[in-house]
Amino acid sequence: MTDRLTAEQYRKALKEDQTQDKRRVRGTQRTTTSDGITHDSKTEAQRWEELKVLQSAGEICGLRRQVDIPLHGRDGPIMTDGGKQQRVYRADFTYVDKRLGCAVIEDRKGHETDVFKLKQAILLAQGMEILVTKAKG
């Protein structure tokens, strides 16, 4: 037997569906850290706290979050579909690892999307590797 909705129930369900954040991947929840910064997921917030401790200990420096890195192809900048803006990869974190003596581009992932894999391949072709960290547990 099929459940039936009234027109009002349907409109209410449709409205609730439209108010949800469509960018959420696999049920992630925005989380705010002790310093008042809102992160896209709980695991990203946890990694931010870990990196702040490493920076305080002097192991890393120049810690930044949500850094846009322009994407370039063989023939120049990769543009959006409208052709007015250059596409970018937004890194969760960037910093300098003092022990290794190099800049690090880090992304905290619970699930790698196809779009992420494509941007990762483009950056690799540009000579930049992304360190992907996964949550423990």
C-alpha positions as CSV (number, residue, x, y, z in Angstrom):
1,M,0.0,0.0,0.0
2,T,1.3,3.5,-0.9
3,D,1.2,6.3,1.7
4,R,-0.6,9.4,0.6
5,L,0.3,13.0,1.5
6,T,-2.0,15.9,1.6
7,A,-1.0,18.9,-0.5
8,E,0.1,20.8,2.7
9,Q,2.2,17.8,3.9
10,Y,3.9,17.7,0.4
11,R,4.7,21.4,0.4
12,K,6.1,21.2,4.0
13,A,8.3,18.3,3.1
14,L,9.5,20.0,-0.1
15,K,10.3,23.2,1.8
16,E,12.3,21.3,4.4
17,D,14.2,19.5,1.7
18,Q,15.1,22.9,0.0
19,T,16.4,24.4,3.2
20,Q,19.0,21.7,3.8
21,D,22.6,22.5,2.8
22,K,23.1,20.6,-0.4
23,R,26.9,20.8,-0.1
24,R,27.0,18.5,2.9
25,V,28.9,15.3,2.0
26,R,27.8,12.0,3.7
27,G,26.0,13.7,6.5
28,T,28.9,15.9,7.8
29,Q,28.0,18.6,10.4
30,R,29.5,22.0,10.6
31,T,31.5,22.3,13.9
32,T,32.8,25.4,15.7
33,T,36.2,25.1,17.5
34,S,37.2,26.8,20.7
35,D,38.7,29.7,18.8
36,G,35.2,30.4,17.2
37,I,36.1,29.2,13.7
38,T,33.4,27.1,12.0
39,H,34.6,24.1,10.0
40,D,32.8,22.0,7.4
41,S,33.0,18.8,9.5
42,K,33.9,17.5,13.0
43,T,37.0,15.8,11.7
44,E,38.2,19.0,10.0
45,A,37.7,20.9,13.3
46,Q,39.7,18.2,15.2
47,R,42.5,18.4,12.7
48,W,42.6,22.2,13.0
49,E,43.0,21.8,16.8
50,E,45.8,19.3,16.2
51,L,47.6,21.6,13.8
52,K,47.3,24.5,16.2
53,V,49.1,22.4,18.9
54,L,51.9,21.5,16.4
55,Q,52.3,25.1,15.5
56,S,52.5,26.1,19.2
57,A,55.2,23.4,19.7
58,G,57.2,24.9,16.8
59,E,56.9,21.8,14.5
60,I,55.0,23.7,11.8
61,C,54.5,27.4,11.0
62,G,52.4,29.6,8.7
63,L,49.2,27.6,9.4
64,R,46.3,28.8,7.3
65,R,42.9,27.4,6.5
66,Q,40.6,27.5,3.4
67,V,43.3,28.6,1.0
68,D,42.3,28.9,-2.6
69,I,44.8,27.5,-5.1
70,P,44.2,28.4,-8.8
71,L,43.9,25.5,-11.2
72,H,45.9,25.5,-14.5
73,G,45.7,23.2,-17.5
74,R,48.1,22.7,-20.4
75,D,46.6,25.7,-22.2
76,G,46.3,28.1,-19.3
77,P,43.8,28.7,-16.5
78,I,40.9,26.3,-16.1
79,M,37.8,28.5,-16.2
80,T,34.3,28.0,-14.8
81,D,31.6,27.0,-17.2
82,G,30.6,30.6,-17.6
83,G,34.2,31.5,-18.5
84,K,34.4,34.5,-16.2
85,Q,36.3,33.0,-13.2
86,Q,39.2,30.7,-12.8
87,R,38.5,27.4,-11.1
88,V,40.2,26.9,-7.7
89,Y,40.9,24.1,-5.3
90,R,40.2,25.2,-1.7
91,A,42.6,23.5,0.6
92,D,41.5,22.7,4.1
93,F,44.9,23.7,5.5
94,T,48.3,24.9,4.4
95,Y,51.4,25.2,6.5
96,V,55.2,24.7,6.4
97,D,56.5,21.5,8.0
98,K,59.8,22.7,9.7
99,R,61.1,19.1,10.0
100,L,60.7,18.4,6.3
101,G,61.4,22.0,5.2
102,C,58.5,22.1,2.8
103,A,55.1,23.6,2.3
104,V,52.2,21.3,2.9
105,I,48.7,21.4,1.3
106,E,46.4,19.2,3.5
107,D,42.8,18.1,3.1
108,R,40.9,16.3,5.8
109,K,38.6,13.7,4.1
110,G,36.1,11.2,5.3
111,H,35.1,10.4,1.7
112,E,36.9,11.4,-1.5
113,T,34.5,12.8,-4.0
114,D,35.0,12.6,-7.8
115,V,35.4,16.4,-7.9
116,F,38.2,16.2,-5.3
117,K,40.0,13.4,-7.2
118,L,39.9,15.5,-10.4
119,K,41.2,18.6,-8.7
120,Q,43.9,16.5,-6.9
121,A,45.0,15.1,-10.3
122,I,45.1,18.7,-11.8
123,L,47.2,19.9,-8.9
124,L,49.6,16.9,-9.2
125,A,50.1,17.9,-12.9
126,Q,50.9,21.4,-11.7
127,G,53.6,19.9,-9.4
128,M,51.6,20.1,-6.1
129,E,50.7,17.1,-4.0
130,I,47.8,17.1,-1.5
131,L,48.3,15.4,1.8
132,V,45.0,13.7,2.5
133,T,44.4,12.9,6.2
134,K,41.6,10.7,7.4
135,A,40.0,10.6,10.8
136,K,41.1,7.9,13.1
137,G,38.5,5.4,14.3
